[in-house]
Amino acid sequence: MNGPSQADRLNLEGYTNLEEWVTELDERVMKILRQRLTEKIEEWCKNMETLTRDPSAVAQVETVAGTTHELHIKNQVIYLDPPLEMAQAAWMKQLQRLMGVTCGQQRLKSARYEMTLQNGDQIEDSGTCSVLLSSLPESILERPFRLIQGKLKHVHGYVDRWLQMQALWDLEQDVVYGQLGDSLPKWSKILTEIKQSRATFDTSETQKDFGICVIAYANVQGKVAAKYDAWQRDILNRYGGKLAERMRDLNANVTKARQELERQTISGSSTAQAVTFITFVQDLKRKVHLWSPDVAALEEGQRTLEKQRYAFPDDWLHADRISGEWGAFHEILKRKDATIQEQIAGLRLKVAAEHKVVSEKISALQTEWETHKPIQGGIKPEAAINSIQTFETQVTKLNDNHELLRKAQDALNIAVSEDKRLQPVIAEIKDLRAVWIALSSVATQVNEVRDTLWNLVQPRKVRQTLDGIVSNMREMPSRMRQYAAYEYVSESLKSLQKVNTTIVELKGDAMRERHWRNLFQVLRVSHPYRESTLTLGQVLDLDLRANEKPIKAICEQARGERNLEDYLRTVKDFWTDYNLSLVQYQNKCRLIKGWDDLFSMCAEHLSW
């Protein structure tokens, strides 16, 4: 019989002090069971730690049972079956079963009776030793759960490395190579990471044993390896191509710099050549700081390719050759720099003298610009633009010389003198160029109007064209409208608009060739009048505003003659078509009838 049944029997037999004795006995039993529960939990935790250190000891551990999970790939998607959450549930179930052996025991009670109801159902006391869990320290209860979470995290980390292989199918080449760009360190880093990551699947094993958990990857190992190799080959080949191109570029730059450095010398040079040489050496010294990391990076990159067993092409430029060229360039640069340091005193005097000459040239050019800059309105746009280009060439050359001297002063530790007198000239040249280019466009449009043959001129269209040109000029920036050239062209267009009424009169039907010849004779035009070649520009050159009176007089004469011609034509047409009224006279002849009307019409026509 078990303990609770014995307590029931003693209770029925009427033993005294039974309750105190059973309570004391229950406490002693609970203490023993608490100790055993603690030992079981610690034993389970010890077995978990043993399996973590030595997965092969799983056969020696009875309290912890392992689970097996397989990696599969379907439709280019990698997944784990069953998921690791199933392993976590199994470990928790094993732990609960272990604790349930102790916690499921019935507690001792002095007043427990077995009673049977009338329907035959049995009622049993549900008091068990599960209260032991609340009496245990939290550290003992938390330890197995921490071990489960730690183990699960460790296994998850390994499984995640396999699941990350999904990117081999998901990634787009353009996206990957776009992120890598032209950065050689990034390419080298990803190649190194690829090689390190191969340890996950590049093995003869087909599963990973974690003691209480086995991850089988035989189903995906071959496919992942094939896809991985394809990516690695492509990245390796692209990296090799980029490295080769960078090596050729660097070698070409270093070789070119070395050759130019060998050709240049400072002895017996003019001041300008000496300044050029100094600034050239200073620029190369700055480039050395930029090229030095590139040389080391290229050497490291070649070693990376060798480790990756890259098939070097026949025309490969090896890093040793670049290192040799780099050493020769560095040695020549040191010698040239030492030469500069030996002659630095004389060089400073040369730079000072050259600076004085350049300063005088700037003053002279500034004076010449103020005197001859094309701002007058009577200049043709083509001539103005050519003049501006000439000044711009001189200013640019002088500004470059000044900038070169400034660099030389900086290189020789001379106080740098900033001369900004050319800056306003450069700005004004830029503005004037824009003005004359805009005015050149206006002049082109005006010339197109002037070149129109007089026979094809329509005064209304001429006025519309001029109005459009004037409107476009008003939209020019205010900085352009402040120049005299703009004002001149604007006034010229307004003058053309004002003489449009005179053009309308000259374009009238009354003007005949004799009137044009008379007009040319009165105005003393040097070239003869030719109707077939006469243009609007030649008419405008007659100075219509100044010669307005004689022009209007000839136009009035032409209109009068046209009116007279029209009247004479009317009279002629009348008498040509006039029919006389005749009557018979004694059958001998015909007599004119209506003399009064005839004489009246004659008097009317003669009186005009």
C-alpha positions in Angstrom: 0.0 0.0 0.0 1.2 3.6 -0.7 1.5 6.4 1.8 -1.9 8.0 1.3 -3.7 4.7 1.7 -1.8 4.0 4.9 -2.9 7.4 6.2 -6.5 6.6 5.3 -6.3 3.3 7.2 -4.8 4.9 10.3 -7.5 7.6 10.2 -10.3 5.0 10.0 -8.8 3.0 12.9 -9.0 6.1 15.1 -5.4 6.8 15.9 -4.9 9.9 18.0 -2.6 12.8 17.0 -2.8 11.5 13.5 -3.0 14.9 11.9 0.2 16.2 13.5 2.1 13.1 12.7 0.9 13.1 9.0 1.7 16.8 8.6 5.2 16.2 9.9 5.7 13.2 7.7 4.4 15.1 4.6 6.9 17.9 5.3 9.7 15.3 5.5 8.5 13.7 2.2 8.2 17.0 0.4 11.7 18.0 1.5 13.1 14.7 0.0 11.1 15.2 -3.2 12.2 18.8 -3.5 15.8 17.6 -3.3 15.2 14.9 -5.9 13.4 17.3 -8.3 16.3 19.7 -8.0 18.8 16.9 -8.8 16.7 15.8 -11.8 16.6 19.3 -13.2 20.3 19.7 -12.7 21.0 16.3 -14.2 18.9 17.3 -17.3 20.8 20.6 -17.6 24.1 18.8 -17.2 23.1 16.4 -20.0 22.2 19.4 -22.2 25.5 21.0 -21.6 27.3 17.7 -22.2 25.6 17.4 -25.6 26.5 21.0 -26.5 30.2 20.3 -25.9 30.2 16.7 -27.3 27.3 15.9 -29.6 28.6 12.2 -29.9 27.6 11.6 -26.2 23.9 11.5 -27.2 23.9 7.7 -26.8 25.0 8.0 -23.2 22.3 10.5 -22.2 18.8 9.1 -21.5 16.9 12.1 -20.2 17.3 14.1 -23.5 16.2 12.7 -26.8 17.3 14.2 -30.1 15.3 15.3 -33.2 16.2 15.3 -36.9 15.5 18.1 -39.3 16.1 18.0 -43.1 16.8 20.9 -45.4 14.9 20.8 -48.7 14.7 23.0 -51.8 11.5 23.2 -53.9 10.8 25.7 -56.6 14.1 27.4 -55.8 13.0 28.0 -52.2 15.1 26.5 -49.3 13.2 25.4 -46.2 13.6 23.2 -43.0 11.3 20.3 -42.3 10.2 20.0 -39.6 10.9 23.6 -38.3 13.1 24.1 -35.3 10.0 25.1 -33.2 9.1 21.4 -33.2 12.5 20.6 -31.6 11.9 23.3 -28.9 8.4 21.8 -28.2 10.0 18.3 -27.9 12.7 19.5 -25.5 10.1 21.3 -23.4 7.9 18.1 -23.3 10.9 16.0 -22.2 11.6 18.5 -19.4 8.0 18.5 -18.3 7.8 14.7 -18.3 10.9 14.5 -16.2 9.5 17.0 -13.6 6.1 15.3 -13.7 7.5 12.1 -12.2 8.1 14.0 -8.9 5.5 16.7 -9.1 2.7 14.2 -9.9 3.0 12.3 -6.6 0.0 12.5 -4.2 0.6 14.4 -1.0 0.0 12.8 2.5 -3.2 13.9 4.3 -4.8 12.8 7.6 -8.5 13.4 6.7 -8.8 11.9 3.2 -11.7 9.5 2.7 -12.6 7.4 -0.3 -16.3 8.1 -0.8 -18.6 6.7 -3.4 -21.6 8.7 -4.6 -24.9 7.1 -5.4 -24.3 7.2 -9.1 -21.0 5.3 -8.6 -18.6 8.1 -9.5 -15.4 8.1 -7.5 -14.1 11.3 -6.1 -10.4 11.5 -5.4 -8.4 14.2 -3.7 -6.4 16.1 -6.4 -3.7 17.3 -4.1 -0.2 16.6 -5.7 3.4 17.6 -5.2 3.2 20.2 -8.0 3.6 22.9 -5.3 7.2 22.0 -5.2 7.8 24.1 -8.3 6.8 27.3 -6.5 9.2 26.5 -3.7 12.2 26.0 -5.9 14.6 29.0 -6.5 14.0 30.9 -9.7 17.6 30.2 -10.8 17.0 26.5 -10.9 13.8 26.8 -12.9 15.2 29.4 -15.3 18.4 27.4 -16.1 16.8 24.7 -18.3 14.8 27.3 -20.2 17.9 29.4 -20.8 19.7 26.3 -22.0 16.9 25.5 -24.4 16.9 29.0 -25.8 20.7 29.1 -26.1 20.7 25.8 -27.9 17.9 26.8 -30.2 19.7 30.1 -31.0 22.9 28.2 -31.8 21.1 25.8 -34.1 19.1 28.7 -35.6 22.4 30.4 -36.5 23.6 27.4 -38.4 20.2 26.9 -40.2 20.1 30.6 -41.1 23.4 30.2 -42.9 21.8 27.6 -45.1 18.6 29.7 -45.6 20.7 32.7 -46.6 21.8 30.6 -49.6 18.3 31.4 -50.9 19.9 34.7 -52.1 21.8 32.8 -54.7 18.6 32.4 -56.6 16.9 35.7 -55.6 19.7 38.1 -56.3 20.0 40.0 -59.6 23.4 40.4 -61.1 22.9 44.0 -62.0 21.8 44.9 -58.5 24.9 43.1 -56.9 27.4 44.6 -59.3 25.8 48.0 -59.1 26.3 48.1 -55.3 29.9 46.9 -55.6 30.5 49.6 -58.2 34.2 50.2 -59.0 35.4 49.8 -55.4 38.1 47.2 -55.5 38.1 46.7 -51.6 34.4 45.8 -51.8 35.0 43.2 -54.6 38.0 41.7 -52.6 35.9 41.6 -49.4 33.0 39.8 -51.1 35.4 37.2 -52.6 36.9 36.5 -49.2 33.4 36.2 -47.7 32.4 33.8 -50.4 35.4 31.6 -49.8 34.7 31.6 -46.0 31.1 30.8 -46.5 31.9 27.7 -48.5 32.8 25.9 -45.3 29.0 25.6 -44.6 28.4 23.2 -47.5 31.8 22.4 -49.0 32.3 19.2 -47.0 32.0 15.5 -47.3 29.4 15.3 -44.5 25.7 15.3 -45.2 24.5 16.4 -41.8 25.4 18.6 -38.8 25.0 16.9 -35.4 24.2 19.2 -32.5 23.7 16.3 -30.0 20.0 16.8 -29.3 19.3 18.0 -32.9 20.6 16.9 -36.3 20.4 19.1 -39.4 20.5 17.0 -42.6 21.4 19.0 -45.7 22.1 16.2 -48.3 19.1 17.3 -50.4 20.3 20.8 -50.9 24.1 20.5 -50.7 24.7 19.8 -54.4 22.4 22.4 -55.8 23.7 25.1 -53.5 27.3 24.2 -54.3 26.6 24.4 -58.1 24.9 27.8 -57.8 27.6 29.1 -55.4 30.3 28.1 -57.9 28.6 29.9 -60.7 28.3 33.1 -58.7 31.9 32.8 -57.5 33.3 32.3 -61.0 31.3 35.3 -62.4 32.4 37.6 -59.5 36.0 36.4 -59.8 36.1 37.0 -63.5 34.6 40.5 -63.2 36.9 41.4 -60.3 39.9 40.2 -62.4 38.7 42.4 -65.3 38.3 45.5 -63.1 41.6 44.9 -61.3 43.4 44.5 -64.7 41.9 47.7 -66.0 42.8 49.6 -62.8 46.4 48.2 -63.0 46.7 49.4 -66.5 45.4 52.8 -65.7 47.7 53.2 -62.7 50.7 52.0 -64.6 50.0 54.3 -67.5 49.6 57.3 -65.1 52.8 56.5 -63.2 54.7 55.9 -66.4 53.5 59.1 -68.0 54.3 61.1 -64.8 57.8 59.5 -64.7 58.5 60.3 -68.4 57.3 63.9 -68.0 59.4 64.3 -64.8 62.5 63.0 -66.6 62.1 65.5 -69.5 61.7 68.5 -67.3 64.5 70.3 -65.5 65.0 73.5 -63.6 68.5 74.4 -64.6 68.8 77.2 -67.1 65.0 77.5 -67.4 63.1 80.7 -67.8 61.0 81.9 -64.9 57.8 80.6 -66.5 59.3 77.2 -67.0 60.7 77.1 -63.5 57.3 78.0 -62.1 55.7 75.3 -64.2 58.3 72.8 -63.0 57.7 73.6 -59.4 54.0 73.3 -59.6 54.3 70.1 -61.6 56.5 68.5 -58.9 54.1 69.7 -56.2 51.1 68.2 -58.0 53.0 64.9 -58.4 53.8 64.9 -54.6 50.1 65.3 -53.9 49.3 62.5 -56.4 51.8 60.2 -54.6 49.5 60.2 -51.5 46.6 59.2 -53.7 48.5 56.5 -55.7 50.3 54.8 -52.8 47.1 53.1 -51.4 46.2 52.1 -54.9 49.5 50.3 -55.4 49.1 48.4 -52.2 45.5 47.6 -53.0 46.4 46.3 -56.4 49.1 44.0 -55.0 46.7 42.7 -52.4 44.1 42.2 -55.1 46.5 40.1 -57.2 47.3 38.0 -54.2 43.5 37.5 -53.7 43.2 36.3 -57.3 46.1 33.9 -56.8 44.4 32.4 -53.7 41.1 32.1 -55.7 43.0 30.2 -58.5 42.2 32.8 -61.1 43.3 32.1 -64.6 45.4 35.1 -65.5 45.3 36.0 -69.2 48.5 36.2 -71.3 48.5 40.0 -71.4 48.1 40.4 -67.6 50.1 43.3 -66.1 51.6 41.8 -63.0 51.9 43.8 -59.8 55.7 43.4 -59.7 56.0 45.4 -62.9 53.8 48.2 -61.4 55.9 48.1 -58.2 59.1 48.5 -60.2 57.6 51.4 -62.2 56.4 53.0 -58.9 59.8 52.7 -57.3 61.5 54.3 -60.3 59.0 57.2 -60.4 59.4 57.7 -56.6 63.2 57.8 -56.9 63.1 60.4 -59.7 60.6 62.5 -57.8 62.9 62.6 -54.8 65.8 63.7 -56.9 63.8 66.5 -58.6 62.4 67.6 -55.3 66.0 67.7 -53.8 67.1 69.9 -56.8 64.3 72.3 -56.1 65.3 72.5 -52.5 68.9 73.3 -53.5 67.8 76.2 -55.8 65.0 77.4 -53.7 66.6 80.9 -53.0 67.1 81.6 -56.7 63.6 80.3 -57.5 62.0 82.6 -55.1 63.7 85.6 -56.8 62.5 84.3 -60.2 59.0 84.0 -58.9 59.0 87.4 -57.4 60.3 88.9 -60.7 57.7 87.0 -62.8 55.0 88.1 -60.4 55.9 91.8 -61.0 55.8 91.3 -64.7 52.4 89.6 -64.6 51.1 92.4 -62.3 52.2 95.0 -64.9 50.6 93.0 -67.7 47.3 92.9 -65.7 47.4 96.7 -65.3 48.0 97.2 -69.0 45.3 94.8 -70.1 42.9 96.3 -67.7 43.5 99.8 -69.1 43.2 98.5 -72.7 39.9 96.9 -71.9 38.5 100.0 -70.4 39.5 101.9 -73.5 38.6 99.5 -76.3 35.8 97.3 -75.0 33.1 97.0 -77.6 30.1 98.8 -76.0 29.4 101.3 -78.7 26.2 100.8 -80.6 27.5 101.4 -84.1 29.8 98.3 -84.0 28.6 95.3 -86.0 27.9 92.2 -83.8 30.5 90.0 -85.6 33.2 92.6 -85.1 32.3 93.0 -81.4 32.3 89.3 -80.8 35.7 88.9 -82.5 37.1 91.7 -80.3 35.7 90.1 -77.2 37.2 86.8 -78.1 40.6 88.4 -78.5 40.4 90.1 -75.1 39.1 86.8 -73.6 42.1 84.9 -74.9 44.5 87.5 -73.4 42.7 87.6 -70.1 42.5 83.8 -69.8 46.2 83.4 -70.6 47.2 86.1 -68.1 44.9 84.7 -65.4 46.5 81.2 -65.9 49.9 82.7 -65.5 48.8 84.5 -62.3 47.3 81.2 -61.0 50.5 79.4 -61.8 52.5 82.0 -59.9 50.2 81.7 -57.0 50.8 77.9 -56.9 54.5 78.5 -57.1 54.4 80.9 -54.2 52.5 78.4 -52.2 55.0 75.7 -53.1 58.0 77.9 -52.2 56.4 79.1 -48.9 56.2 82.7 -50.2 53.4 84.9 -49.0 50.7 84.4 -51.5 49.4 87.7 -53.0 45.9 87.5 -54.4 45.4 89.9 -57.4 41.7 90.0 -58.2 41.8 92.8 -60.7 41.0 90.4 -63.6 37.8 89.1 -62.0 35.7 92.1 -62.9 37.1 92.1 -66.4 36.3 88.4 -66.8 32.7 89.0 -65.5 32.2 92.0 -67.9 33.6 90.0 -70.8 31.1 87.3 -70.1 28.2 89.8 -69.9 29.3 91.6 -73.1 29.6 88.3 -74.9 26.0 87.4 -73.9 24.8 90.9 -75.0 26.4 90.8 -78.4 25.3 87.2 -79.1 21.7 88.3 -78.3 22.1 91.4 -80.5 23.7 89.3 -83.2 20.4 87.3 -83.3 18.5 90.5 -83.5 20.7 91.8 -86.3 20.2 88.6 -88.2 16.4 88.9 -88.0 16.6 92.6 -89.1 18.9 91.7 -92.0 16.4 89.1 -93.1 13.8 91.8 -93.2 16.1 94.2 -95.1 17.0 91.6 -97.7 13.4 91.2 -98.7 12.8 92.2 -102.4 10.8 95.4 -102.7 8.3 93.7 -104.9 7.6 91.2 -102.1 7.4 93.7 -99.3 4.2 93.7 -97.3 4.3 96.7 -94.9 1.9 95.1 -92.4 4.1 92.0 -92.1 7.2 94.2 -91.8 5.6 96.0 -88.9 4.6 92.8 -87.2 8.1 91.4 -87.5 9.7 94.5 -86.0 7.2 94.5 -83.2 8.1 90.9 -82.4 11.8 91.7 -82.3 11.3 94.7 -80.0 9.2 92.6 -77.7 11.9 89.9 -77.5 14.5 92.5 -76.7 12.5 93.8 -73.8 12.6 90.4 -72.2 16.4 90.4 -72.0 17.9 90.6 -68.5 18.4 94.1 -67.0 22.2 93.6 -66.9 22.2 93.4 -70.7 19.9 96.4 -71.2 22.3 98.7 -69.5 24.9 98.7 -72.3 24.9 101.4 -75.0 24.9 98.7 -77.7 21.4 97.6 -76.6 20.2 101.1 -76.5 21.5 101.7 -80.0 19.8 98.7 -81.5 16.6 99.5 -79.6 16.5 103.0 -81.0 17.3 101.7 -84.5 14.3 99.4 -84.3 12.1 102.2 -83.1 13.2 104.3 -86.0 12.3 101.5 -88.4 8.8 101.3 -86.8 8.3 105.0 -87.3 9.1 105.0 -91.0 6.7 102.2 -91.7 4.0 104.8 -92.8 6.5 106.1 -95.4 7.1 102.5 -96.6 3.3 102.2 -97.0 3.3 105.3 -99.2 6.2 104.2 -101.3 4.6 100.8 -101.7 1.5 102.5 -103.2 0.2 101.7 -106.7 0.9 105.3 -107.9 4.7 104.9 -107.7 6.0 104.1 -111.2 9.5 103.5 -112.4 9.9 107.2 -113.5 9.0 108.3 -110.0 11.6 106.0 -108.5 14.2 107.3 -110.9 13.2 110.8 -110.0 13.5 109.9 -106.3 16.9 108.5 -106.7 18.0 111.5 -108.7 16.6 114.0 -106.1 18.2 112.1 -103.2 21.4 111.7 -105.2 21.7 108.0 -104.7 25.0 106.6 -106.0 23.6 103.4 -107.5 21.0 103.4 -110.3 17.4 102.2 -109.8 16.7 98.6 -110.8 13.3 97.3 -110.0 14.2 93.6 -110.1 17.0 93.9 -107.5 15.6 96.7 -105.2 15.3 95.5 -101.6 13.7 96.9 -98.5 17.2 97.6 -97.1 18.1 99.8 -100.0 14.9 101.8 -99.5 15.6 102.1 -95.8 19.1 103.4 -96.6 17.5 106.4 -98.3 17.1 107.8 -94.8 13.3 108.1 -94.9 13.0 110.3 -91.9 15.5 112.9 -93.0 14.2 112.9 -96.6 10.6 112.8 -95.6 9.6 116.0 -97.5 11.0 115.2 -100.9 9.8 111.7 -100.6 6.2 112.8 -99.8 6.4 115.4 -102.6 7.2 112.7 -105.1 4.5 110.4 -103.7 2.0 113.3 -104.0 3.1 113.8 -107.6 2.7 110.1 -108.3 -0.8 110.1 -106.8 -1.8 113.1 -108.9 -0.4 111.7 -112.1 -2.2 108.4 -111.3 -5.5 110.3 -110.8 -5.0 112.2 -114.1 -4.2 109.0 -115.9 -7.3 107.4 -114.5 -9.4 110.4 -115.7 -7.9 110.4 -119.2 -8.6 106.7 -119.4 -12.1 107.3 -118.3 -12.6 110.1 -121.1 -11.0 107.9 -123.7 -13.1 105.0 -122.8 -16.2 107.2 -122.9 -15.5 108.7 -126.4 -14.4 105.4 -127.7 -17.6 103.7 -126.8 -19.8 106.8 -127.5 -22.4 106.4 -130.3 -23.8 109.5 -132.2 -27.5 109.7 -132.9 -28.1 110.2 -136.6 -31.3 111.1 -138.6 -32.1 111.0 -142.4 -32.0 114.3 -144.2 -34.1 114.4 -147.5 -32.7 111.0 -148.2 -29.5 112.6 -149.1 -27.4 112.3 -145.9 -27.6 111.7 -142.2 -27.5 114.6 -139.7 -26.2 114.4 -136.1 -29.0 114.6 -133.5 -28.5 116.0 -129.9 -25.9 118.6 -130.4 -26.7 120.2 -127.0 -25.8 117.0 -125.1 -22.7 116.5 -127.2 -21.5 120.1 -126.6 -22.3 119.8 -122.9 -20.2 116.5 -122.5 -17.3 118.1 -124.4 -17.4 121.2 -122.2 -17.5 118.9 -119.1 -14.5 116.9 -120.2 -12.5 119.9 -121.3 -13.1 121.8 -118.0 -11.4 119.1 -115.7 
